[in-house]
Amino acid sequence: MGITTVPQVGVSRISERRQKQRKSPTKSTTIWVGTYEGVDYLLRAGKADRLGQIGTIVIDEVHTLADEERGHRLDGLIARLKYIAPDAQFIYLSATVGDPAALAERLGAGLVRYEERPVPIELHLLFTTERDKIRIIDRLARQEWNTTSSKGYRGQTIVFTNSRQRCHKIAESLQIRAAAYHAGLSREERRRISQSFADGKLEVVVTTAALAAGVDFPASQVIFESLAMGIDWLSVHEFHQMLGRAGRPDYHDLGRVALLAEPDRKYHSGTETEDEIAFKLLKEEIEPVDITYEDPEQIEELLASSVLSTSKSELRSLNDLLIGGGDFEYLFKKLVEYGFLTSSARQTGFGRIVATHFLSADQAFLIRDAIKKGKSPIDIAVALETLDSVYFKNAPRISAALKMHVPTRVFQGAAYDLIFAGDSIASLDSDIRDQIVAFVTDFMTCSCKDSPYCGCPERAFSERLIELRRDGLDPKGIVHKIGDYGVYAYTGDVLEYLDNVARNLEAIELVAKVFGKGDIERRAREVRKEVEGKGGKGGRKGGRKGGRMP
């Protein structure tokens, strides 16, 4: 049809052996398809002109405005797009908005409401016990697989559960073909599972709520193995997002949803039981979209918008376009006080880096102050972020030896109390004891008063990951290497962490340049390239060779 479609999404900084050549968006591109952050980066970086003349803007999943982490950024993106394309048509999409008329009014949009679902859904509530859940899931999934739709597709199932480890346990326990799918897996693993499911070679995928909005498997059935996701019960909105995965147009005639509720089961110290939560999810209306942001989020969005303005009055107009914008004079005064803007509403060099790297004010000050104190780039990077998703490989054996249930996550207060105490270590089998002692020796020897609750173990461990990467190990090799300590992490989590480290090192490098710290700037650039796999110890002659480069 002569239509050019180009993606505008974030790309991993970590080098891969085979990188596909991607088309670059130009003014002649007909359709841009991008993540919120991918498009917003162009605006924050002063590259709005690359978008050309915009006629229509489609915002999918607009209920994300209520998201704690991304909501304010979507609000800012919409405001900035309205500013640069005042005559464009805006279309906001969502299948799960409570009180949509109120949201439409706040967006300045007309409400078009479709009441009919293309594929009808059946909802089933089954009361069961924990030990019977696997058997029930297996039976329901088999029944679905043996049903063929009028379009010729066999029924497939998505199972939602509340943890990654539970994903693997369920997938391994089922008698039919099943796979665990979550963000901790490598891109190749996720791609392979997605393709197998799409090709009808996989009956079941077991996943977590974290991927509920992103999973687009053509499933006819959704089973809720647990109504608690993460550390909380599901909200009505989350529930509807997840059940919406059941039944796909052009694939299925009917979508089936089954809730497996365990009567009287409570989660943590809450008073509500799982059967009560089940009725709540089935009966109550979806919550309205709450668009309320605190000062730090409002400051970030006003700073991001300042690149589009040439005066204080224009910046005020941009703030007025924000649904969750705050008191302009107060926010503007703060931005000047922080050194992000001049009194004439121009971004400073420091402010430009903060805006383009999506940094909060606290993160920006942490980088600035650490650079002024002469701290190393790696120290600053791990102070910004550590890898917390690290687990004990032998948690069942540790629990058996200590005769109590122990947490699987390494960096938890309970793990410090139960596993790393002297008496506990002495009770462990010799091989596990040696691994725990090695971990304590390498990562828990700080002299902090609050040790080990001071954050030093997490930072020391994350530093070790960065060093392993600099030595040439790929994420898979790093996971293998840390196994010497009796712990493991998912490859996808390691890759994402290293990617964030590379981005943070770039911010450190640029901030160091602004403040005239050339030595730190140079060291940050060197480490960043090593982490990205574009140079460094692993790639230089004489550097230690670990696993193959990804």
C-alpha positions in Angstrom: 0.0 0.0 0.0 3.0 2.3 0.0 3.0 2.6 3.8 6.3 2.8 5.6 6.1 1.6 9.2 9.1 2.1 11.5 9.5 1.1 15.2 10.8 3.6 17.7 11.7 1.6 20.8 14.6 1.4 23.2 17.5 -0.9 22.1 19.8 -2.8 24.4 23.2 -1.3 24.8 24.7 -4.7 25.3 26.3 -5.8 22.1 25.0 -8.9 20.3 26.7 -11.1 17.8 23.9 -10.6 15.2 22.3 -7.3 15.1 19.5 -6.7 12.6 19.7 -3.6 10.5 16.7 -1.5 11.4 15.2 1.2 9.3 15.6 4.7 10.7 12.5 6.8 11.0 12.4 9.8 8.7 9.9 12.6 8.0 8.6 10.5 5.1 7.7 7.6 7.4 4.0 7.0 7.3 3.5 5.3 10.6 5.8 5.3 13.7 5.1 2.5 16.2 6.9 3.2 19.5 7.0 2.7 23.2 6.1 5.8 25.3 9.7 6.2 26.3 11.0 5.5 22.8 9.0 8.4 21.3 9.4 10.7 24.4 13.2 10.4 24.1 13.1 12.2 20.7 11.1 15.0 22.3 13.3 15.2 25.4 16.4 15.2 23.2 15.2 18.1 21.0 14.6 15.9 18.0 10.8 16.5 17.6 11.3 17.6 14.0 12.2 14.0 13.0 8.5 13.1 13.5 7.5 15.3 10.6 3.9 16.6 10.3 1.8 14.5 12.6 -1.8 13.8 11.6 -3.0 11.2 14.1 -1.6 10.0 17.4 -2.8 6.7 18.9 -2.1 6.1 22.6 -2.6 2.5 23.4 -3.2 1.2 27.0 -4.0 4.8 28.2 -4.9 3.5 31.6 -1.1 3.4 32.1 -1.6 7.0 33.3 -2.4 5.5 36.7 0.8 3.4 36.8 3.1 4.3 39.6 6.3 4.2 37.6 5.2 5.1 34.0 2.1 7.1 34.5 3.6 10.6 34.8 5.8 9.9 31.8 2.8 9.0 29.7 1.1 12.2 30.9 4.2 14.2 29.9 4.4 12.5 26.5 0.8 13.3 25.7 1.2 16.9 26.8 4.4 17.3 24.7 2.7 15.7 21.6 -0.2 18.1 22.0 2.2 21.0 22.1 4.1 20.1 19.0 1.1 18.8 17.1 -1.9 20.9 18.2 -4.0 20.0 15.2 -3.4 16.3 15.3 -6.2 13.8 16.1 -5.7 11.9 19.3 -7.1 8.4 19.8 -6.8 6.9 23.3 -7.4 3.1 23.6 -8.0 0.9 26.6 -10.1 -2.2 27.4 -9.9 -1.6 31.1 -10.9 1.9 32.3 -13.1 2.5 35.2 -15.4 5.6 34.7 -14.2 6.1 31.1 -16.3 9.3 30.7 -14.3 11.0 33.5 -11.0 10.0 31.9 -12.2 11.2 28.5 -13.1 14.6 29.9 -9.7 15.0 31.5 -8.1 14.1 28.2 -10.3 16.5 26.3 -11.5 13.6 24.2 -14.9 12.3 23.1 -15.9 8.9 24.5 -16.5 6.1 22.0 -17.5 3.0 23.9 -17.7 -0.6 22.5 -19.8 -2.8 24.8 -19.5 -6.0 22.8 -16.4 -8.1 23.0 -15.4 -9.7 19.7 -14.9 -13.1 21.4 -17.3 -13.8 24.4 -15.8 -14.9 27.7 -17.0 -17.5 30.2 -15.9 -17.0 33.8 -15.6 -20.0 36.1 -14.8 -20.0 39.8 -13.3 -23.2 41.3 -12.7 -23.7 45.0 -9.8 -26.0 45.5 -6.8 -26.7 47.7 -3.2 -26.0 47.0 -2.3 -29.6 46.4 -5.1 -30.1 43.8 -4.2 -27.1 41.7 -1.7 -28.8 39.4 -4.1 -31.6 38.7 -7.0 -29.2 37.9 -4.8 -27.1 35.6 -3.6 -30.1 33.8 -7.2 -31.4 33.2 -8.5 -28.0 32.1 -5.6 -27.4 29.7 -6.1 -30.9 28.2 -9.8 -30.3 27.7 -9.0 -27.0 26.0 -6.3 -28.5 23.8 -8.8 -31.1 22.6 -11.2 -28.4 21.5 -10.9 -27.0 18.0 -12.5 -23.7 17.1 -14.5 -23.0 13.9 -11.4 -21.2 12.6 -9.4 -24.4 12.9 -7.3 -23.6 16.0 -6.8 -25.9 19.0 -7.4 -24.4 22.4 -4.3 -23.2 24.3 -3.9 -22.0 27.9 -2.1 -19.2 29.8 -1.7 -19.8 33.5 -1.0 -16.8 35.7 0.8 -17.3 39.0 2.4 -15.1 41.6 6.2 -15.7 41.2 8.8 -16.7 38.7 9.8 -19.8 40.6 6.2 -20.9 40.8 6.0 -20.5 37.0 8.8 -23.1 36.6 7.3 -25.4 39.2 3.9 -25.5 37.6 5.3 -25.8 34.0 7.5 -28.8 35.1 4.7 -30.5 37.0 2.1 -30.5 34.2 1.8 -33.7 32.1 1.3 -31.8 28.9 3.7 -29.5 27.0 4.1 -26.4 29.1 6.8 -23.6 29.4 7.5 -20.9 32.0 7.6 -17.4 30.5 8.7 -14.3 32.4 11.0 -11.2 32.1 13.9 -13.1 33.7 14.3 -15.3 30.6 16.7 -14.4 27.8 15.3 -12.8 24.7 16.1 -16.0 22.8 14.2 -18.2 25.3 11.2 -15.9 25.2 11.2 -15.7 21.4 11.4 -19.5 21.2 8.5 -20.0 23.5 6.4 -17.3 21.8 7.0 -19.0 18.4 6.2 -22.5 19.7 3.0 -21.2 21.2 2.0 -19.3 18.0 2.8 -22.4 15.9 0.5 -24.5 18.1 3.4 -26.7 19.3 2.9 -25.7 23.0 -0.3 -26.3 24.9 0.4 -24.1 28.0 2.4 -21.0 29.0 2.8 -20.2 32.7 3.6 -16.6 33.4 3.4 -13.8 35.9 1.3 -10.7 36.2 4.3 -8.6 35.3 3.8 -9.6 31.7 0.0 -9.6 31.7 -0.2 -6.5 29.5 2.6 -7.5 27.2 1.7 -11.2 26.6 0.0 -11.5 23.2 -0.2 -15.3 22.9 -3.3 -16.4 21.0 -4.7 -18.3 24.0 -8.3 -19.4 24.3 -8.2 -20.1 28.1 -6.7 -18.2 31.0 -6.3 -19.9 34.4 -5.5 -17.9 37.6 -3.5 -20.3 39.7 -3.2 -17.6 42.4 -5.1 -14.4 43.0 -2.1 -12.9 44.7 0.5 -11.4 42.3 3.8 -10.3 43.7 3.1 -9.3 47.3 -0.5 -8.1 47.0 -3.8 -9.4 45.9 -4.9 -8.5 42.4 -6.8 -5.3 41.8 -10.0 -5.4 39.7 -8.2 -3.6 36.9 -5.3 -6.0 36.9 -7.7 -8.9 36.9 -9.5 -7.6 33.8 -6.2 -6.9 32.0 -5.2 -10.5 32.6 -8.5 -12.2 31.7 -8.5 -10.2 28.5 -5.8 -12.6 27.2 -8.5 -15.3 26.8 -10.1 -15.5 23.3 -8.6 -13.9 20.2 -10.5 -12.8 17.1 -9.7 -14.8 14.0 -8.6 -17.7 16.3 -11.3 -18.6 18.8 -15.1 -18.7 19.2 -15.0 -18.5 23.0 -12.6 -17.4 25.7 -12.6 -19.3 29.0 -11.3 -18.0 32.3 -10.9 -20.1 35.5 -10.1 -18.7 39.0 -8.6 -21.4 41.3 -9.4 -20.0 44.8 -8.3 -21.6 48.0 -11.0 -20.9 50.7 -9.7 -19.2 53.9 -6.2 -18.7 52.4 -4.7 -15.3 53.5 -1.8 -13.6 52.1 0.8 -12.1 54.3 -0.8 -10.3 57.2 -4.0 -9.3 55.3 -7.5 -10.0 56.6 -9.1 -10.9 53.3 -9.2 -14.5 52.1 -8.7 -15.7 48.6 -12.3 -16.7 48.2 -13.4 -13.2 49.3 -11.0 -11.7 46.8 -12.4 -14.0 44.0 -15.9 -12.6 44.5 -14.6 -9.1 44.7 -12.8 -9.5 41.4 -15.9 -11.0 39.7 -18.4 -8.5 41.0 -16.8 -5.1 41.5 -16.4 -2.4 38.8 -12.9 -1.6 37.5 -11.3 1.2 39.5 -11.2 4.7 37.9 -7.8 5.9 36.5 -6.2 7.9 39.3 -3.9 10.6 37.8 -2.2 12.0 40.8 1.5 12.6 40.9 3.9 13.8 43.6 6.4 16.7 43.3 9.3 14.6 42.0 7.3 13.3 39.1 5.9 16.7 38.3 9.4 18.2 38.4 10.7 15.5 36.0 7.9 16.2 33.5 8.2 20.0 33.6 12.0 19.7 33.0 11.4 17.3 30.1 8.9 19.8 28.6 11.4 22.7 28.9 13.3 21.6 25.8 10.3 22.5 23.7 9.8 26.0 25.1 11.7 29.2 24.5 10.3 31.2 27.4 8.8 30.9 30.9 5.3 31.6 29.5 5.6 28.8 26.9 6.8 26.4 29.6 3.8 27.4 31.7 1.5 26.5 28.7 3.2 23.1 28.5 2.6 22.5 32.2 -1.1 23.4 31.7 -1.4 20.6 29.2 -0.4 18.0 31.8 -3.3 16.3 33.4 -1.3 15.7 36.6 0.7 18.9 36.5 1.3 20.8 39.7 1.8 24.4 40.8 3.9 26.0 38.0 5.6 28.7 40.0 6.6 26.3 42.8 7.9 23.7 40.3 9.8 26.2 38.2 11.5 27.7 41.3 12.6 24.2 42.2 14.1 23.5 38.8 16.1 26.7 38.9 17.2 26.0 42.5 18.3 22.5 41.5 20.4 23.9 38.6 18.3 22.2 35.9 16.9 25.4 34.4 18.1 29.0 34.2 15.8 31.9 35.3 14.8 32.4 31.7 13.5 28.8 31.5 16.5 27.4 29.5 17.8 24.0 30.3 21.3 24.0 31.7 23.8 21.4 30.6 23.1 19.4 33.8 19.4 19.7 33.3 19.6 18.4 29.7 21.4 15.3 30.8 18.8 14.7 33.6 15.9 15.1 31.1 17.3 12.9 28.3 18.3 10.1 30.6 15.0 10.0 32.4 16.7 10.7 35.8 14.9 11.8 38.9 16.2 14.7 40.8 17.5 12.4 43.6 19.4 10.3 41.0 20.8 13.4 39.4 22.1 14.8 42.8 23.5 11.4 43.7 25.6 11.4 40.5 26.6 15.0 40.9 27.7 14.7 44.5 29.5 11.4 44.0 31.4 12.9 41.1 32.4 15.9 43.1 33.7 13.6 45.8 35.8 11.8 43.3 34.0 8.4 43.6 34.6 5.8 40.9 32.0 5.4 38.1 31.3 1.8 39.1 30.7 2.9 42.7 28.2 5.5 41.4 26.5 3.1 39.1 25.9 0.5 41.8 24.7 3.2 44.2 22.1 4.1 41.5 20.9 0.5 41.0 21.8 -3.0 42.2 20.6 -6.4 40.9 18.2 -7.6 43.6 16.7 -10.6 41.8 19.2 -13.1 43.1 18.1 -16.5 44.5 19.6 -19.4 46.4 20.2 -22.5 44.2 19.7 -24.9 47.1 16.8 -23.3 49.0 14.9 -26.6 49.6 18.1 -28.3 51.0 18.8 -25.2 53.1 15.2 -25.3 54.5 15.5 -29.0 55.2 18.8 -28.5 57.1 17.5 -25.6 59.2 14.1 -27.4 59.7 12.3 -24.2 58.7 11.1 -22.5 55.5 13.7 -20.0 54.3 13.3 -17.3 51.6 14.6 -18.0 48.2 15.8 -14.4 47.6 19.4 -13.8 48.8 19.1 -10.1 49.5 16.3 -10.2 52.1 16.4 -9.4 55.7 14.9 -12.8 56.6 17.7 -14.5 54.6 20.3 -12.6 56.5 18.7 -13.6 59.8 18.1 -17.3 59.0 20.9 -18.4 56.7 23.9 -16.1 57.2 23.9 -16.5 61.0 26.8 -18.5 62.4 24.7 -21.2 63.9 22.8 -21.7 60.7 25.8 -21.9 58.5 27.3 -24.6 60.8 24.1 -26.7 60.3 24.3 -26.8 56.5 25.8 -29.6 54.4 29.4 -29.1 53.7 29.1 -28.2 50.0 26.4 -25.6 50.7 28.3 -24.3 53.7 31.4 -23.7 51.6 29.4 -21.7 49.1 27.7 -19.6 51.8 31.1 -18.9 53.5 32.5 -17.8 50.1 29.6 -15.5 49.6 30.0 -14.0 53.1 33.7 -13.6 52.6 33.4 -11.8 49.3 30.3 -9.7 49.8 29.5 -9.3 53.5 32.7 -8.1 55.2 31.9 -4.4 55.5 32.3 -2.6 58.8 29.0 -0.7 58.7 27.1 -0.5 61.9 23.9 -1.9 60.3 25.7 -4.7 58.4 24.4 -6.7 56.6 21.3 -4.5 56.3 23.3 -1.5 55.1 23.1 -2.3 51.3 26.8 -3.1 51.0 26.2 -6.8 50.1 23.9 -5.9 47.2 26.4 -3.3 46.0 29.4 -5.5 46.3 27.6 -8.3 44.5 26.5 -6.0 41.7 30.0 -4.7 41.4 31.1 -8.3 40.9 28.6 -8.7 38.0 30.0 -5.6 36.3 33.6 -6.9 36.7 32.6 -10.3 35.2 31.1 -8.5 32.2 34.2 -6.3 31.8 36.2 -9.6 31.8 34.3 -10.7 28.7 31.5 -12.9 30.1 28.1 -12.7 28.5 24.9 -12.7 30.8 24.7 -16.5 30.5 28.3 -16.9 31.5 27.8 -14.5 34.4 24.9 -16.6 35.6 27.1 -19.7 35.4 30.0 -18.0 37.3 27.9 -16.8 40.2 26.7 -20.3 40.7 30.0 -20.9 42.6 28.4 -19.0 45.4 25.4 -21.2 45.5 23.1 -18.5 44.0 21.6 -17.8 40.6 19.9 -15.1 38.6 17.9 -15.2 35.4 19.7 -14.4 32.3 17.2 -11.7 31.2 17.5 -10.0 34.6 21.3 -9.9 34.2 21.0 -8.5 30.7 18.5 -5.8 31.8 20.7 -4.8 34.7 23.8 -4.5 32.6 21.9 -2.5 30.1 20.8 -0.1 32.8 24.3 0.1 34.1 25.5 1.1 30.6 22.9 3.9 30.4 23.7 5.1 33.9 27.4 5.2 33.1 26.7 7.3 30.1 24.8 9.8 32.4 27.8 9.7 34.8 30.2 10.4 31.9 28.2 13.4 30.7 27.6 14.9 34.1 31.3 14.5 34.9 32.0 16.5 31.7 29.6 19.3 32.7 31.3 19.6 36.1 34.8 19.5 34.6 35.8 16.1 36.1 37.7 14.8 33.0 39.2 11.9 34.8 35.9 10.5 35.9 34.4 11.3 32.5 37.1 9.2 30.8 36.9 6.3 33.3 33.1 6.2 33.0 33.4 6.1 29.2 35.9 3.2 29.3 33.8 1.2 31.7 30.6 1.8 29.7 32.2 0.5 26.5 33.4 -2.6 28.4 29.9 -3.2 29.8 28.4 -2.7 26.3 30.9 -5.1 24.9 32.5 -2.6 22.6 35.9 -2.7 24.1 37.6 -3.3 27.4 39.4 -6.0 29.3 37.6 -8.9 27.7 38.2 -7.6 24.2 41.8 -6.5 24.5 44.9 -8.6 24.1 45.8 -10.0 27.4 42.4 -9.6 28.9 40.9 -12.6 30.7 38.6 -14.6 28.5 35.3 -15.7 30.0 32.2 -17.0 28.2 31.6 -16.0 24.6 30.5 -12.4 24.0 26.7 -12.2 23.4 
